[in-house]
Amino acid sequence: MYNFLLYAHSWLRWVILVLALITIVKSFIGSRGGLTYSKSDKAISSAFVGCIHLMFLLGLGLYFTSPYAFNAFGGDTSVMKNATLRYWAVEHVFVMLVAIALISIGKAKAKRATVDQEKFKKQLIFFGLGLIVMLSRIPWTETARLFRF
């Protein structure tokens, strides 16, 4: 179960990054060019948010099945002293929750906006901030984690 969650979580990251870039670029163009917020724009942003929520569920499963969690919750108070345990047990989880919140708020605000340019603008701001926050806590230095086969 742990390996399935790990691989799904790892590969879904790339889908999310691609959807984020597409949505942010389209939102930038739409907010500047006075384009109409179309069904395809709604579909792409909904797919992005849906994948983010799926990633959250996979991450939650990983959080409670990973060896890092067992070490972190084993009653040892040295989690904050161990950089690896602290990263996985606290930093990664907290920062990704902030990113999910930003992206979800952005989707809700865009949905409520009545003017197309405002929809694009809300998405651009909140999705952009969410992406920046996410990128800060993806383990880029661990190349084995980037592409799991």
N, C-alpha and C positions, 0 to 999 in steps of 0.2 A: 504494500500500500504506500509506504513512504517513497519508494523509488518512482512509482507512477505519479504521485503528487509532485515530486521533485522535477521530473521531466516535463510534466504538463505546465507547471509553474514557470520553468525555465523557457520553454518554447513559446508560451503565450506572451511572454515579455516582448518578443519580436513583433508579434501581431499588434500588440498595444502600441509599441513605438511607431510602427508604420501608420496605424490609424490616427495616432496623435499628430504626427507630422502632416498627414493629409488634411485632417480637420483644422489644424492651426493655420496651414497655408491657405486653405479655402476660406477660413474665417478672416484672415488678413486681407485677402483679395476682396471678399464680400464687404468688409467694413470700409474699405477705401473706394471701391468701385460702384457702390450703389446697386449691387446685384440683388436678385430676388432669392430669398431663402427657400430653396426648392425641396422636393421630397428626397432627393438624393443627399442634400446637405443634412436633412433630419436623419436619414438612414445611417449616414456615416458617423454622425455624432452619437446616435443611439447605439451603434455597434461598438464604438469606442467606450462609452460608458458601461455598456453591458459586459464587455471584455474586462474592464476594470473591476467590476463587481464579481465576475467569475474568478479573476485573479485573487481578489480578496478571500473568496471562499477556499480556493486552493491553498493560499498562504496560511489561512487559519488552520486548515488540515495539517499543513507542514509544521506549523507552530506547536501543535500538540503531539506530533509523532516523530519529530526530529531528535537526534541525539543532543543537539544544542539545547533544546527545551528541557530534556531530561537532566542535563547537567545544570542548567540554569535554575530549575525548580526543585533541585534535589535537597534543598534546605541549606545549601552553602551560601553564605552571605558575601562571598567574594566575586559574585557575578560582575559587579561594577569595576572590579580591579582587573578582570580578565578582558582584554580588548575584543577578542573574538566572540566570547559569550555575550558581552555587552552589546556588540554590534547586532547579533542575530536575535537576542532576547529582548532588546529595548530599542535601539536606534533604528534599525531597519523597519521594525513593526510600527513604531510611533510615526516616523516620517512618512511611511507609505499610507498610513491612516489619514494623515494631514493631506496628502496628495489626493486620495480618494474623496475626501470631504470637499476639497477645492473643485475637483472635477464635477462632482455631483451637484454642488451649489451652482456652478456655471451652467450645467444642463438645465437646472430648474429655472434659473434667471433667464436664460435664452428662451425657454419654452413660454415664459410669462410675458416676454417682450412683445410688443405689438408691431413695431417697426422692424423690417428685415435687417437694416443696418445695425440696429441695437442687438438683435439676436447674434449676428456675427461678432459684434464687439464684445458682448458678454462671454461668448465662447472663446474668443481670442485671449481675453484677459485671464479667465479662470482656468481654461485648459492649458494655456501657456505657463501659468504659475504652477499648476499641477505637474506638468511635464518637467519643469526645472527641479521641483522638489523630488520627483521620482528619480530623475537622473542623478541626483546627489547621493542616493542610497542604493543604487544598483552596484553590485560588487564587480566593478570594471577590472580591478587588478587581479582577480582570480580567473584567469583565462579558461580554466577547466569548467568553470561555471557558465561561461558565456554560450557555449555550444555543447549541449549534452547529446551524445549519441548512444 
